[in-house]
Amino acid sequence: MGADIVTVSTDTQFTHLAWQRSEKELANVKYTMGADPTGTISRMFGVYNEDNGLDLRGTFLISPEGKLMGMEMNFYNLGRNIDELMRKFKANIYMMKKGGNEVCPSKWKDEGDKTLVNPGAKMVGKVHEALQGS
Amino acid sequence: MAETMTTGGLRLGQRVPDFELTTYEPTKGDFGKFSLKDQVANKRWTILFFYPADFTFV
């Protein structure tokens, strides 16, 4: 869908290979698996845990211009919701396509859902009405 | 719009400094390289998905 997903941990590429080949749950994985054994890239994104050398569960969305468009970080015991990641991704693509004149509110899920068009002074205090209107 | 949220010095809406990662490519069964510069050159979105460790329960 127009994005490259790269999974990253502080394991080496050799460990990635061994894990992907031995774990049946990963038999159909197609994502690029990035190796960051020195933690350099993980530190750059602020997900490196100096206490144990492991990465926190961080997700980062980078645009085709190389700009950071979204980030989410969870501590170890909470898994991420892939639907929310895809929602953010789709919303970013949609807004870019619209050239900055539309914004996607919290309940926006997919193209065709209600957006706010040309948000400005007229909409201040009137977001409810704007969301109700067609 | 003020974007003050930071993580490791990176800021939302700002360019991410170029970086490279050695990779394992499951589809090719081979090692490779990821570079943000290449992604920008190819006009591709990137989703970076950090996790603690291989052989755990992600």
N, CA and C atoms of all chains as a GROMACS GRO file, in nm:
protein
  576
    1MET      N    1   0.083  -0.121   0.000
    1MET     CA    2   0.000   0.000   0.000
    1MET      C    3   0.086   0.126   0.000
    2GLY      N    4   0.204   0.115  -0.060
    2GLY     CA    5   0.284   0.236  -0.078
    2GLY      C    6   0.375   0.272   0.036
    3ALA      N    7   0.390   0.182   0.132
    3ALA     CA    8   0.484   0.208   0.241
    3ALA      C    9   0.572   0.086   0.261
    4ASP      N   10   0.693   0.111   0.301
    4ASP     CA   11   0.782   0.000   0.334
    4ASP      C   12   0.788  -0.012   0.485
    5ILE      N   13   0.756  -0.130   0.533
    5ILE     CA   14   0.761  -0.154   0.678
    5ILE      C   15   0.895  -0.216   0.712
    6VAL      N   16   0.964  -0.156   0.807
    6VAL     CA   17   1.091  -0.208   0.853
    6VAL      C   18   1.081  -0.233   1.002
    7THR      N   19   1.095  -0.359   1.042
    7THR     CA   20   1.096  -0.391   1.185
    7THR      C   21   1.240  -0.381   1.233
    8VAL      N   22   1.261  -0.325   1.352
    8VAL     CA   23   1.396  -0.303   1.401
    8VAL      C   24   1.409  -0.347   1.546
    9SER      N   25   1.514  -0.423   1.574
    9SER     CA   26   1.550  -0.452   1.712
    9SER      C   27   1.702  -0.444   1.722
   10THR      N   28   1.754  -0.466   1.843
   10THR     CA   29   1.899  -0.459   1.860
   10THR      C   30   1.966  -0.593   1.830
   11ASP      N   31   1.888  -0.687   1.776
   11ASP     CA   32   1.947  -0.813   1.729
   11ASP      C   33   2.023  -0.790   1.599
   12THR      N   34   2.111  -0.882   1.565
   12THR     CA   35   2.182  -0.872   1.436
   12THR      C   36   2.097  -0.931   1.324
   13GLN      N   37   2.140  -0.908   1.201
   13GLN     CA   38   2.070  -0.964   1.086
   13GLN      C   39   2.076  -1.117   1.088
   14PHE      N   40   2.180  -1.172   1.151
   14PHE     CA   41   2.195  -1.318   1.158
   14PHE      C   42   2.087  -1.378   1.250
   15THR      N   43   2.064  -1.309   1.362
   15THR     CA   44   1.959  -1.354   1.453
   15THR      C   45   1.822  -1.340   1.388
   16HIS      N   46   1.802  -1.228   1.315
   16HIS     CA   47   1.675  -1.209   1.243
   16HIS      C   48   1.649  -1.328   1.151
   17LEU      N   49   1.753  -1.364   1.077
   17LEU     CA   50   1.740  -1.476   0.983
   17LEU      C   51   1.704  -1.605   1.057
   18ALA      N   52   1.776  -1.634   1.163
   18ALA     CA   53   1.752  -1.758   1.238
   18ALA      C   54   1.611  -1.761   1.298
   19TRP      N   55   1.569  -1.646   1.349
   19TRP     CA   56   1.436  -1.638   1.411
   19TRP      C   57   1.327  -1.657   1.306
   20GLN      N   58   1.340  -1.586   1.195
   20GLN     CA   59   1.236  -1.592   1.091
   20GLN      C   60   1.226  -1.733   1.034
   21ARG      N   61   1.338  -1.803   1.025
   21ARG     CA   62   1.335  -1.937   0.967
   21ARG      C   63   1.286  -2.042   1.066
   22SER      N   64   1.304  -2.018   1.195
   22SER     CA   65   1.266  -2.122   1.291
   22SER      C   66   1.125  -2.104   1.348
   23GLU      N   67   1.078  -1.979   1.354
   23GLU     CA   68   0.948  -1.952   1.415
   23GLU      C   69   0.839  -1.963   1.307
   24LYS      N   70   0.751  -2.061   1.321
   24LYS     CA   71   0.650  -2.084   1.217
   24LYS      C   72   0.553  -1.967   1.204
   25GLU      N   73   0.533  -1.893   1.312
   25GLU     CA   74   0.446  -1.776   1.306
   25GLU      C   75   0.500  -1.671   1.209
   26LEU      N   76   0.629  -1.677   1.182
   26LEU     CA   77   0.692  -1.577   1.095
   26LEU      C   78   0.718  -1.628   0.954
   27ALA      N   79   0.665  -1.747   0.925
   27ALA     CA   80   0.695  -1.811   0.796
   27ALA      C   81   0.658  -1.722   0.678
   28ASN      N   82   0.549  -1.644   0.693
   28ASN     CA   83   0.503  -1.562   0.579
   28ASN      C   84   0.539  -1.415   0.591
   29VAL      N   85   0.626  -1.384   0.684
   29VAL     CA   86   0.664  -1.243   0.703
   29VAL      C   87   0.739  -1.191   0.581
   30LYS      N   88   0.699  -1.071   0.536
   30LYS     CA   89   0.763  -1.012   0.418
   30LYS      C   90   0.840  -0.885   0.453
   31TYR      N   91   0.823  -0.837   0.576
   31TYR     CA   92   0.884  -0.710   0.612
   31TYR      C   93   1.035  -0.720   0.620
   32THR      N   94   1.100  -0.613   0.580
   32THR     CA   95   1.243  -0.599   0.600
   32THR      C   96   1.272  -0.596   0.750
   33MET      N   97   1.374  -0.672   0.792
   33MET     CA   98   1.409  -0.675   0.934
   33MET      C   99   1.543  -0.605   0.954
   34GLY      N  100   1.539  -0.488   1.018
   34GLY     CA  101   1.659  -0.408   1.036
   34GLY      C  102   1.736  -0.447   1.162
   35ALA      N  103   1.868  -0.446   1.151
   35ALA     CA  104   1.954  -0.482   1.264
   35ALA      C  105   2.021  -0.357   1.320
   36ASP      N  106   2.004  -0.336   1.449
   36ASP     CA  107   2.066  -0.219   1.513
   36ASP      C  108   2.139  -0.262   1.640
   37PRO      N  109   2.239  -0.351   1.627
   37PRO     CA  110   2.305  -0.406   1.746
   37PRO      C  111   2.378  -0.301   1.831
   38THR      N  112   2.418  -0.190   1.772
   38THR     CA  113   2.486  -0.086   1.851
   38THR      C  114   2.385   0.009   1.916
   39GLY      N  115   2.259   0.001   1.875
   39GLY     CA  116   2.156   0.088   1.931
   39GLY      C  117   2.161   0.231   1.878
   40THR      N  118   2.243   0.256   1.778
   40THR     CA  119   2.260   0.392   1.727
   40THR      C  120   2.129   0.451   1.674
   41ILE      N  121   2.063   0.373   1.590
   41ILE     CA  122   1.938   0.422   1.530
   41ILE      C  123   1.828   0.426   1.636
   42SER      N  124   1.828   0.326   1.723
   42SER     CA  125   1.728   0.321   1.831
   42SER      C  126   1.741   0.443   1.922
   43ARG      N  127   1.864   0.483   1.951
   43ARG     CA  128   1.886   0.603   2.035
   43ARG      C  129   1.834   0.728   1.963
   44MET      N  130   1.861   0.733   1.831
   44MET     CA  131   1.818   0.848   1.752
   44MET      C  132   1.666   0.866   1.762
   45PHE      N  133   1.593   0.755   1.767
   45PHE     CA  134   1.448   0.761   1.776
   45PHE      C  135   1.398   0.758   1.921
   46GLY      N  136   1.490   0.752   2.015
   46GLY     CA  137   1.451   0.760   2.155
   46GLY      C  138   1.386   0.634   2.210
   47VAL      N  139   1.407   0.519   2.145
   47VAL     CA  140   1.344   0.396   2.193
   47VAL      C  141   1.441   0.300   2.261
   48TYR      N  142   1.570   0.341   2.266
   48TYR     CA  143   1.671   0.251   2.324
   48TYR      C  144   1.667   0.257   2.476
   49ASN      N  145   1.657   0.142   2.538
   49ASN     CA  146   1.657   0.134   2.684
   49ASN      C  147   1.799   0.104   2.731
   50GLU      N  148   1.865   0.206   2.788
   50GLU     CA  149   2.006   0.191   2.829
   50GLU      C  150   2.022   0.085   2.938
   51ASP      N  151   1.916   0.059   3.013
   51ASP     CA  152   1.925  -0.036   3.124
   51ASP      C  153   1.943  -0.180   3.079
   52ASN      N  154   1.882  -0.215   2.966
   52ASN     CA  155   1.892  -0.356   2.924
   52ASN      C  156   1.932  -0.375   2.778
   53GLY      N  157   1.956  -0.266   2.707
   53GLY     CA  158   2.000  -0.278   2.568
   53GLY      C  159   1.891  -0.320   2.471
   54LEU      N  160   1.766  -0.316   2.516
   54LEU     CA  161   1.654  -0.356   2.430
   54LEU      C  162   1.572  -0.234   2.391
   55ASP      N  163   1.506  -0.244   2.276
   55ASP     CA  164   1.424  -0.133   2.229
   55ASP      C  165   1.284  -0.137   2.289
   56LEU      N  166   1.230  -0.019   2.314
   56LEU     CA  167   1.089  -0.007   2.352
   56LEU      C  168   1.005  -0.024   2.225
   57ARG      N  169   0.876  -0.045   2.244
   57ARG     CA  170   0.788  -0.063   2.129
   57ARG      C  171   0.749   0.072   2.070
   58GLY      N  172   0.831   0.119   1.978
   58GLY     CA  173   0.805   0.248   1.915
   58GLY      C  174   0.773   0.230   1.767
   59THR      N  175   0.678   0.311   1.719
   59THR     CA  176   0.641   0.307   1.578
   59THR      C  177   0.653   0.447   1.521
   60PHE      N  178   0.716   0.461   1.407
   60PHE     CA  179   0.742   0.592   1.348
   60PHE      C  180   0.701   0.592   1.202
   61LEU      N  181   0.630   0.696   1.164
   61LEU     CA  182   0.582   0.710   1.028
   61LEU      C  183   0.661   0.822   0.961
   62ILE      N  184   0.732   0.787   0.853
   62ILE     CA  185   0.817   0.884   0.784
   62ILE      C  186   0.766   0.903   0.641
   63SER      N  187   0.746   1.029   0.602
   63SER     CA  188   0.689   1.060   0.471
   63SER      C  189   0.791   1.041   0.360
   64PRO      N  190   0.745   1.042   0.234
   64PRO     CA  191   0.839   1.029   0.121
   64PRO      C  192   0.941   1.143   0.116
   65GLU      N  193   0.913   1.253   0.186
   65GLU     CA  194   1.012   1.362   0.193
   65GLU      C  195   1.109   1.341   0.308
   66GLY      N  196   1.091   1.233   0.381
   66GLY     CA  197   1.182   1.204   0.493
   66GLY      C  198   1.142   1.276   0.621
   67LYS      N  199   1.018   1.326   0.627
   67LYS     CA  200   0.972   1.397   0.747
   67LYS      C  201   0.903   1.302   0.843
   68LEU      N  202   0.923   1.325   0.971
   68LEU     CA  203   0.858   1.245   1.074
   68LEU      C  204   0.713   1.291   1.089
   69MET      N  205   0.616   1.204   1.054
   69MET     CA  206   0.475   1.242   1.052
   69MET      C  207   0.396   1.185   1.168
   70GLY      N  208   0.449   1.085   1.233
   70GLY     CA  209   0.375   1.026   1.345
   70GLY      C  210   0.464   0.938   1.428
   71MET      N  211   0.431   0.927   1.554
   71MET     CA  212   0.508   0.838   1.641
   71MET      C  213   0.419   0.787   1.754
   72GLU      N  214   0.450   0.667   1.797
   72GLU     CA  215   0.378   0.607   1.908
   72GLU      C  216   0.478   0.522   1.984
   73MET      N  217   0.474   0.532   2.115
   73MET     CA  218   0.569   0.452   2.192
   73MET      C  219   0.499   0.389   2.312
   74ASN      N  220   0.519   0.260   2.327
   74ASN     CA  221   0.460   0.189   2.440
   74ASN      C  222   0.570   0.118   2.518
   75PHE      N  223   0.546   0.101   2.648
   75PHE     CA  224   0.639   0.022   2.727
   75PHE      C  225   0.620  -0.126   2.689
   76TYR      N  226   0.698  -0.213   2.746
   76TYR     CA  227   0.709  -0.350   2.696
   76TYR      C  228   0.582  -0.434   2.689
   77ASN      N  229   0.493  -0.415   2.783
   77ASN     CA  230   0.386  -0.514   2.794
   77ASN      C  231   0.261  -0.485   2.715
   78LEU      N  232   0.263  -0.378   2.638
   78LEU     CA  233   0.144  -0.343   2.562
   78LEU      C  234   0.170  -0.354   2.412
   79GLY      N  235   0.094  -0.438   2.347
   79GLY     CA  236   0.107  -0.456   2.202
   79GLY      C  237   0.045  -0.340   2.128
   80ARG      N  238   0.086  -0.323   2.003
   80ARG     CA  239   0.033  -0.213   1.924
   80ARG      C  240  -0.086  -0.256   1.840
   81ASN      N  241  -0.173  -0.160   1.815
   81ASN     CA  242  -0.290  -0.187   1.733
   81ASN      C  243  -0.260  -0.147   1.589
   82ILE      N  244  -0.250  -0.247   1.503
   82ILE     CA  245  -0.211  -0.222   1.365
   82ILE      C  246  -0.317  -0.140   1.290
   83ASP      N  247  -0.444  -0.150   1.334
   83ASP     CA  248  -0.550  -0.073   1.270
   83ASP      C  249  -0.527   0.077   1.288
   84GLU      N  250  -0.482   0.115   1.408
   84GLU     CA  251  -0.457   0.256   1.435
   84GLU      C  252  -0.338   0.306   1.354
   85LEU      N  253  -0.237   0.221   1.341
   85LEU     CA  254  -0.121   0.258   1.259
   85LEU      C  255  -0.164   0.281   1.114
   86MET      N  256  -0.245   0.191   1.063
   86MET     CA  257  -0.292   0.202   0.924
   86MET      C  258  -0.382   0.325   0.906
   87ARG      N  259  -0.462   0.356   1.011
   87ARG     CA  260  -0.548   0.474   1.006
   87ARG      C  261  -0.464   0.601   0.992
   88LYS      N  262  -0.358   0.608   1.073
   88LYS     CA  263  -0.270   0.726   1.066
   88LYS      C  264  -0.202   0.735   0.930
   89PHE      N  265  -0.160   0.621   0.881
   89PHE     CA  266  -0.091   0.617   0.753
   89PHE      C  267  -0.184   0.664   0.641
   90LYS      N  268  -0.305   0.605   0.636
   90LYS     CA  269  -0.403   0.642   0.533
   90LYS      C  270  -0.440   0.789   0.544
   91ALA      N  271  -0.458   0.838   0.667
   91ALA     CA  272  -0.497   0.977   0.688
   91ALA      C  273  -0.389   1.072   0.636
   92ASN      N  274  -0.263   1.037   0.661
   92ASN     CA  275  -0.153   1.121   0.614
   92ASN      C  276  -0.150   1.128   0.462
   93ILE      N  277  -0.170   1.013   0.398
   93ILE     CA  278  -0.171   1.010   0.252
   93ILE      C  279  -0.288   1.090   0.198
   94TYR      N  280  -0.404   1.073   0.261
   94TYR     CA  281  -0.524   1.145   0.219
   94TYR      C  282  -0.505   1.296   0.229
   95MET      N  283  -0.452   1.340   0.345
   95MET     CA  284  -0.434   1.484   0.366
   95MET      C  285  -0.332   1.544   0.271
   96MET      N  286  -0.230   1.466   0.240
   96MET     CA  287  -0.129   1.513   0.146
   96MET      C  288  -0.190   1.531   0.008
   97LYS      N  289  -0.275   1.435  -0.028
   97LYS     CA  290  -0.343   1.440  -0.158
   97LYS      C  291  -0.432   1.563  -0.168
   98LYS      N  292  -0.491   1.601  -0.055
   98LYS     CA  293  -0.582   1.716  -0.055
   98LYS      C  294  -0.508   1.848  -0.040
   99GLY      N  295  -0.378   1.844  -0.035
   99GLY     CA  296  -0.297   1.964  -0.037
   99GLY      C  297  -0.308   2.052   0.087
  100GLY      N  298  -0.346   1.992   0.200
  100GLY     CA  299  -0.346   2.069   0.324
  100GLY      C  300  -0.474   2.144   0.353
  101ASN      N  301  -0.580   2.124   0.269
  101ASN     CA  302  -0.706   2.195   0.292
  101ASN      C  303  -0.806   2.114   0.374
  102GLU      N  304  -0.773   1.990   0.400
  102GLU     CA  305  -0.864   1.907   0.479
  102GLU      C  306  -0.787   1.844   0.593
  103VAL      N  307  -0.852   1.830   0.706
  103VAL     CA  308  -0.789   1.761   0.818
  103VAL      C  309  -0.878   1.644   0.860
  104CYS      N  310  -0.816   1.541   0.913
  104CYS     CA  311  -0.888   1.420   0.951
  104CYS      C  312  -0.912   1.418   1.100
  105PRO      N  313  -1.039   1.422   1.142
  105PRO     CA  314  -1.068   1.417   1.285
  105PRO      C  315  -1.044   1.276   1.343
  106SER      N  316  -1.060   1.265   1.474
  106SER     CA  317  -1.022   1.142   1.544
  106SER      C  318  -1.098   1.019   1.495
  107LYS      N  319  -1.221   1.039   1.450
  107LYS     CA  320  -1.300   0.922   1.409
  107LYS      C  321  -1.281   0.886   1.262
  108TRP      N  322  -1.200   0.964   1.191
  108TRP     CA  323  -1.175   0.934   1.049
  108TRP      C  324  -1.107   0.799   1.036
  109LYS      N  325  -1.160   0.716   0.947
  109LYS     CA  326  -1.100   0.584   0.927
  109LYS      C  327  -1.053   0.562   0.785
  110ASP      N  328  -1.131   0.612   0.689
  110ASP     CA  329  -1.097   0.584   0.551
  110ASP      C  330  -1.156   0.691   0.460
  111GLU      N  331  -1.107   0.692   0.337
  111GLU     CA  332  -1.156   0.788   0.240
  111GLU      C  333  -1.309   0.781   0.233
  112GLY      N  334  -1.375   0.896   0.231
  112GLY     CA  335  -1.521   0.898   0.232
  112GLY      C  336  -1.576   0.936   0.369
  113ASP      N  337  -1.494   0.916   0.475
  113ASP     CA  338  -1.537   0.954   0.609
  113ASP      C  339  -1.530   1.107   0.622
  114LYS      N  340  -1.604   1.157   0.720
  114LYS     CA  341  -1.614   1.301   0.740
  114LYS      C  342  -1.478   1.364   0.772
  115THR      N  343  -1.446   1.469   0.699
  115THR     CA  344  -1.325   1.546   0.728
  115THR      C  345  -1.366   1.690   0.759
  116LEU      N  346  -1.273   1.770   0.803
  116LEU     CA  347  -1.299   1.913   0.820
  116LEU      C  348  -1.227   1.984   0.707
  117VAL      N  349  -1.305   2.060   0.629
  117VAL     CA  350  -1.249   2.126   0.511
  117VAL      C  351  -1.219   2.271   0.543
  118ASN      N  352  -1.103   2.316   0.500
  118ASN     CA  353  -1.059   2.454   0.523
  118ASN      C  354  -1.083   2.502   0.667
  119PRO      N  355  -1.027   2.433   0.765
  119PRO     CA  356  -1.046   2.479   0.902
  119PRO      C  357  -0.986   2.619   0.917
  120GLY      N  358  -1.060   2.706   0.981
  120GLY     CA  359  -1.012   2.843   0.998
  120GLY      C  360  -1.098   2.914   1.100
  121ALA      N  361  -1.093   3.046   1.098
  121ALA     CA  362  -1.162   3.126   1.199
  121ALA      C  363  -1.311   3.092   1.209
  122LYS      N  364  -1.374   3.066   1.093
  122LYS     CA  365  -1.518   3.038   1.092
  122LYS      C  366  -1.553   2.912   1.170
  123MET      N  367  -1.454   2.821   1.180
  123MET     CA  368  -1.483   2.693   1.242
  123MET      C  369  -1.455   2.692   1.393
  124VAL      N  370  -1.392   2.798   1.441
  124VAL     CA  371  -1.358   2.802   1.583
  124VAL      C  372  -1.486   2.799   1.666
  125GLY      N  373  -1.495   2.703   1.755
  125GLY     CA  374  -1.615   2.690   1.837
  125GLY      C  375  -1.732   2.626   1.764
  126LYS      N  376  -1.709   2.588   1.638
  126LYS     CA  377  -1.819   2.532   1.554
  126LYS      C  378  -1.780   2.397   1.495
  127VAL      N  379  -1.687   2.329   1.561
  127VAL     CA  380  -1.642   2.200   1.507
  127VAL      C  381  -1.757   2.100   1.508
  128HIS      N  382  -1.838   2.105   1.612
  128HIS     CA  383  -1.952   2.012   1.621
  128HIS      C  384  -2.043   2.028   1.499
  129GLU      N  385  -2.077   2.154   1.466
  129GLU     CA  386  -2.162   2.182   1.352
  129GLU      C  387  -2.095   2.136   1.221
  130ALA      N  388  -1.964   2.161   1.212
  130ALA     CA  389  -1.891   2.123   1.091
  130ALA      C  390  -1.892   1.971   1.071
  131LEU      N  391  -1.884   1.899   1.182
  131LEU     CA  392  -1.884   1.753   1.173
  131LEU      C  393  -2.023   1.699   1.142
  132GLN      N  394  -2.126   1.775   1.181
  132GLN     CA  395  -2.263   1.730   1.154
  132GLN      C  396  -2.303   1.755   1.009
  133GLY      N  397  -2.257   1.867   0.956
  133GLY     CA  398  -2.295   1.907   0.819
  133GLY      C  399  -2.239   1.809   0.717
  134SER      N  400  -2.290   1.819   0.593
  134SER     CA  401  -2.245   1.724   0.493
  134SER      C  402  -2.147   1.790   0.398
  135MET      N  403   0.240   2.617   1.349
  135MET     CA  404   0.203   2.528   1.461
  135MET      C  405   0.329   2.485   1.536
  136ALA      N  406   0.327   2.501   1.664
  136ALA     CA  407   0.446   2.463   1.742
  136ALA      C  408   0.449   2.313   1.764
  137GLU      N  409   0.556   2.250   1.720
  137GLU     CA  410   0.569   2.106   1.742
  137GLU      C  411   0.680   2.082   1.842
  138THR      N  412   0.640   2.064   1.964
  138THR     CA  413   0.740   2.056   2.070
  138THR      C  414   0.767   1.914   2.115
  139MET      N  415   0.685   1.816   2.067
  139MET     CA  416   0.706   1.679   2.112
  139MET      C  417   0.836   1.626   2.051
  140THR      N  418   0.922   1.576   2.135
  140THR     CA  419   1.048   1.527   2.084
  140THR      C  420   1.071   1.383   2.126
  141THR      N  421   1.156   1.315   2.054
  141THR     CA  422   1.196   1.182   2.094
  141THR      C  423   1.337   1.163   2.042
  142GLY      N  424   1.428   1.146   2.134
  142GLY     CA  425   1.568   1.132   2.094
  142GLY      C  426   1.615   1.248   2.009
  143GLY      N  427   1.556   1.365   2.029
  143GLY     CA  428   1.597   1.483   1.952
  143GLY      C  429   1.521   1.500   1.822
  144LEU      N  430   1.448   1.398   1.778
  144LEU     CA  431   1.370   1.412   1.655
  144LEU      C  432   1.241   1.486   1.685
  145ARG      N  433   1.195   1.561   1.588
  145ARG     CA  434   1.072   1.639   1.608
  145ARG      C  435   0.971   1.606   1.500
  146LEU      N  436   0.844   1.603   1.540
  146LEU     CA  437   0.738   1.579   1.444
  146LEU      C  438   0.738   1.691   1.340
  147GLY      N  439   0.720   1.652   1.215
  147GLY     CA  440   0.716   1.750   1.107
  147GLY      C  441   0.852   1.790   1.054
  148GLN      N  442   0.958   1.743   1.121
  148GLN     CA  443   1.093   1.777   1.077
  148GLN      C  444   1.156   1.660   1.001
  149ARG      N  445   1.257   1.692   0.920
  149ARG     CA  446   1.329   1.588   0.848
  149ARG      C  447   1.402   1.497   0.945
  150VAL      N  448   1.394   1.368   0.918
  150VAL     CA  449   1.470   1.271   0.996
  150VAL      C  450   1.609   1.263   0.933
  151PRO      N  451   1.716   1.275   1.014
  151PRO     CA  452   1.850   1.264   0.954
  151PRO      C  453   1.866   1.129   0.884
  152ASP      N  454   1.941   1.129   0.775
  152ASP     CA  455   1.959   1.006   0.699
  152ASP      C  456   2.024   0.899   0.788
  153PHE      N  457   1.979   0.776   0.771
  153PHE     CA  458   2.041   0.667   0.846
  153PHE      C  459   2.032   0.539   0.764
  154GLU      N  460   2.117   0.445   0.801
  154GLU     CA  461   2.119   0.316   0.731
  154GLU      C  462   2.108   0.203   0.832
  155LEU      N  463   2.054   0.092   0.787
  155LEU     CA  464   2.044  -0.028   0.869
  155LEU      C  465   2.082  -0.148   0.784
  156THR      N  466   2.162  -0.238   0.840
  156THR     CA  467   2.182  -0.367   0.775
  156THR      C  468   2.055  -0.448   0.800
  157THR      N  469   2.010  -0.519   0.698
  157THR     CA  470   1.880  -0.586   0.710
  157THR      C  471   1.887  -0.734   0.673
  158TYR      N  472   1.785  -0.804   0.716
  158TYR     CA  473   1.758  -0.937   0.663
  158TYR      C  474   1.627  -0.926   0.586
  159GLU      N  475   1.626  -0.974   0.463
  159GLU     CA  476   1.508  -0.965   0.378
  159GLU      C  477   1.443  -1.102   0.365
  160PRO      N  478   1.336  -1.128   0.442
  160PRO     CA  479   1.272  -1.259   0.439
  160PRO      C  480   1.229  -1.302   0.298
  161THR      N  481   1.187  -1.204   0.215
  161THR     CA  482   1.138  -1.241   0.082
  161THR      C  483   1.251  -1.291  -0.008
  162LYS      N  484   1.373  -1.247   0.020
  162LYS     CA  485   1.487  -1.289  -0.063
  162LYS      C  486   1.572  -1.393   0.007
  163GLY      N  487   1.550  -1.408   0.137
  163GLY     CA  488   1.634  -1.499   0.213
  163GLY      C  489   1.778  -1.451   0.216
  164ASP      N  490   1.795  -1.318   0.209
  164ASP     CA  491   1.932  -1.264   0.201
  164ASP      C  492   1.943  -1.137   0.285
  165PHE      N  493   2.064  -1.095   0.308
  165PHE     CA  494   2.089  -0.971   0.380
  165PHE      C  495   2.083  -0.853   0.283
  166GLY      N  496   2.058  -0.736   0.337
  166GLY     CA  497   2.048  -0.617   0.252
  166GLY      C  498   2.078  -0.492   0.330
  167LYS      N  499   2.037  -0.379   0.274
  167LYS     CA  500   2.061  -0.251   0.339
  167LYS      C  501   1.938  -0.164   0.324
  168PHE      N  502   1.900  -0.098   0.432
  168PHE     CA  503   1.793   0.002   0.427
  168PHE      C  504   1.856   0.139   0.443
  169SER      N  505   1.816   0.233   0.360
  169SER     CA  506   1.868   0.369   0.376
  169SER      C  507   1.754   0.468   0.357
  170LEU      N  508   1.741   0.562   0.447
  170LEU     CA  509   1.634   0.662   0.438
  170LEU      C  510   1.652   0.748   0.312
  171LYS      N  511   1.778   0.769   0.276
  171LYS     CA  512   1.807   0.848   0.155
  171LYS      C  513   1.744   0.781   0.032
  172ASP      N  514   1.757   0.648   0.025
  172ASP     CA  515   1.697   0.574  -0.088
  172ASP      C  516   1.544   0.586  -0.086
  173GLN      N  517   1.487   0.581   0.034
  173GLN     CA  518   1.341   0.591   0.045
  173GLN      C  519   1.293   0.726  -0.008
  174VAL      N  520   1.366   0.832   0.026
  174VAL     CA  521   1.330   0.966  -0.021
  174VAL      C  522   1.349   0.974  -0.172
  175ALA      N  523   1.459   0.917  -0.221
  175ALA     CA  524   1.486   0.919  -0.366
  175ALA      C  525   1.376   0.844  -0.442
  176ASN      N  526   1.325   0.737  -0.381
  176ASN     CA  527   1.221   0.655  -0.445
  176ASN      C  528   1.079   0.699  -0.407
  177LYS      N  529   1.069   0.810  -0.330
  177LYS     CA  530   0.940   0.864  -0.287
  177LYS      C  531   0.854   0.760  -0.216
  178ARG      N  532   0.913   0.688  -0.123
  178ARG     CA  533   0.842   0.583  -0.049
  178ARG      C  534   0.817   0.625   0.096
  179TRP      N  535   0.699   0.591   0.147
  179TRP     CA  536   0.672   0.605   0.290
  179TRP      C  537   0.748   0.496   0.364
  180THR      N  538   0.785   0.526   0.488
  180THR     CA  539   0.853   0.427   0.572
  180THR      C  540   0.780   0.414   0.705
  181ILE      N  541   0.755   0.292   0.746
  181ILE     CA  542   0.704   0.268   0.881
  181ILE      C  543   0.810   0.191   0.957
  182LEU      N  544   0.867   0.254   1.058
  182LEU     CA  545   0.969   0.188   1.142
  182LEU      C  546   0.900   0.130   1.263
  183PHE      N  547   0.925   0.005   1.288
  183PHE     CA  548   0.853  -0.069   1.391
  183PHE      C  549   0.955  -0.132   1.486
  184PHE      N  550   0.986  -0.060   1.595
  184PHE     CA  551   1.086  -0.110   1.691
  184PHE      C  552   1.023  -0.209   1.789
  185TYR      N  553   1.096  -0.312   1.826
  185TYR     CA  554   1.047  -0.409   1.924
  185TYR      C  555   1.168  -0.458   2.005
  186PRO      N  556   1.142  -0.516   2.124
  186PRO     CA  557   1.255  -0.547   2.214
  186PRO      C  558   1.355  -0.651   2.163
  187ALA      N  559   1.308  -0.766   2.119
  187ALA     CA  560   1.406  -0.869   2.084
  187ALA      C  561   1.345  -0.982   2.005
  188ASP      N  562   1.427  -1.042   1.917
  188ASP     CA  563   1.388  -1.163   1.846
  188ASP      C  564   1.365  -1.275   1.948
  189PHE      N  565   1.295  -1.376   1.908
  189PHE     CA  566   1.268  -1.494   1.990
  189PHE      C  567   1.190  -1.461   2.118
  190THR      N  568   1.124  -1.345   2.118
  190THR     CA  569   1.032  -1.318   2.229
  190THR      C  570   0.892  -1.313   2.169
  191PHE      N  571   0.796  -1.264   2.244
  191PHE     CA  572   0.657  -1.285   2.205
  191PHE      C  573   0.595  -1.157   2.151
  192VAL      N  574   0.648  -1.106   2.041
  192VAL     CA  575   0.596  -0.978   1.991
  192VAL      C  576   0.464  -0.991   1.919
   0.00000   0.00000   0.00000
